[in-house]
Amino acid sequence: MPLHHAVLALLTDGPSHGYELKGRFEQAIGPQWGGLNIGHLYQILDRLVRDGYVTRSQVAQSDRPDKTRYHLTAAGHRELDTWATTAWTRTGGFRDELFLKLLGAASLGPDTLDTLVAAQRQTYLSELAGLTRQRRTHTDDPLVALLIDAAIAHTKADLELIDNAAHRLASLAASGERAEPRAEEDGQEAVRRLREA
């Protein structure tokens, strides 16, 4: 539950309300993570309250509805400490749509595979250019800069992978090229049999 723990981390600076937490999260993490959906944030806060990691209180406002402020509990601090000092282990494998696209392109033959590889390579190069520009604008935000550095490293690894894909999948693509005409021949054969019947 990394977002749950990130919210706990934000509350170590003191009590806060939902929109304030959303803004602080997006500022702390930067543009690479993406925005935090406010509805999802309130679900997280409700769960943290239910689990005893956070309490809430109402703050009266004269010109607006009351504001709900969230406070980190001692149990929440212990939970954050346990989570923050435990190494992260990948548990979900390497699910990435790119591998499914490579399967699809290879099954359609070498030309399709080459087209995908070229398009994907160009996409990664564009991402690297954008990340490099972002990195220059976030030199004063150490966590954001680190996240951008991670995105650059991942994109470089993806670029290396796609550069090797055509060679590594050549035999799969060659067998895919032969499969397509056979499917068309089967359809023509079925039409011929219907006409003869």
N, C-alpha and C positions, 0 to 999 in steps of 0.2 A: 504494500500500500504506500508507494513512495509519495503520492500527493498528500496523503493524510499526515505523513511525517514532515513534509515540507511546511504544511500549515502549522504543525506544532513548533517547528523551527522559527517561523515568523512570529509566533506568539511569545517566544522567549524575550523579545524586546518590550513586551508589555501588552496589556489588553488592546483589542482592536475589533472593528466591525467588519462585516463581509466585504463591502466594496473597497475598504482600506486594505484588507488582506489581499484582495485581487490585484490591486495596483502595486502593492509592495512585492507580490510574487512576480508579476510581469517585469517590474523594474530590476529585481534581484537576478532573475534568470535570463532576461533579455529576449530578443526576437527569435532565437533559434528554437526555443521550446514551443512557442506559439501561445496564444491567449488562453486564459483560464476561464472556462464557462462559469458564470456566476451561479447558475442553477446547480451545477455539479459541486461548486464550492460549498453552497449551503447544505447539500446532502452530506458532504464530508464533515462539515461542522456539526450537523445533527448526530452523525455517527460518533464523532469524538466526544460529544456531550453524553450520549448514551453509554459509551465505554468508560466514562469517568475521567477522560484525559483533559477535558475542557469543561468549564462552567460558563453559563451565560447570565447576563444581567441586562435590565432595561435602563436606558438613559433617556429621560424625558427631554423633548425638544418642543419649544413653543410654537414654531412655525411649520413643523413637519411631524410625521408620525414618529413615535418613539424609536430609538435606535437600539439594536441588540449588540452588546459588546461581549466578546469572548475572552476568557481568561484561561491561561495554562494552569493545570493543577500539578501537584507534586507527582501524581501517578503519570501524568502526561510528560512531565520532565524526565522521569525514569524511563518511560517508553521511548522517548526521543533519544536518550543517551544510549540505550541498548541498541536501537536501530542504527544510530549514527556511528557506532563503534564496531559493527559487525560487517565483515566483508560481503560484497554483493556477488551473488552467483547467478549466472544465466540459467533460467529454468525452462524457458519456452522454445529452445532451439533457435534456429536462424530462419525464421519465417520472413520472407521478403518476396514481394510480388515479382521482382526482377527474375527470380529463378523460374517462376511459372511462365513468364513471358519468354524466357530462353527456351523452355520446353516447347512452348507453342511455336515459336519461330523456327526452331530446329526441326520440328515435325513437318514444317512446310517446305523445307529445303534450304540449301546454302544461300540462295539469293535473299530469302526472307530473313535468315539469320544475320547475314551481312547488313541488311537494311536496319534491323533492330540494333545491332552493335554500333553502327555509325550514329544513329539517332541518340542512343543512350550515352555514347561517348561525348557527343556534343552537349547533351544535357548536363553531364557531370562537369565538363569544362566551364559551362555557364555558371553552375552552382559554385565552383571554386572561385571564379571571378567575383561573384556576389559576396561570398564569404570573406574573401580577402578585403573587399571594400568595407564590410561590416567590422572586421577585425581592427582596421585602422581607426574607426570611429568609436571603438569601445576600449581604448587603452587604459582608461581610468576606472573601469569596472572589472575587477579581477575575476569574479565568478562568471560574468558574461563573456569575458575574453577567453577564459578556460573552456567554456561551452562551445564557443566559436572555434577554438583550436581543435576541440574534439570533433566537431562537424567537418572541419577541413581534413583531419586525419582519416575520418570515415569515408569521406568523398574521394580522397586519394586512393584508399584501399579499393573502393568500388570501381574507380577508373582502372586500376590495375587488373581487377577481376574481369571487367568487360573487355579490356584489351586482350586478355587470354581466351575469352569465350569462343571466338570463331575457331581457333585452333583446337581447343579442347573438345568442342562439340561437332567437329567436322564429320566424324563417322555417323553420328546421330542425324545430322542434317542430310547427309548423303542418302541414308535409308529413308528419310522423310520425303526427299525429292521423288523417289520411285513410288511412294505410296499414293501420291495425289492422282496420277493418271489412272491407276488401278481403280480407284473409287469412281472416277468418271466412266471407265470402261464397264464397270459393274452396272451402272445406271443405264448405259446404252444397251448392254446385254439384256437387261430386264425389259426395256422398251421393245427390242427385237423379238423377244419371246412372246410378249403380249400381242404383237402384230401377227405372228405366225399362228397363234391359237385360234 
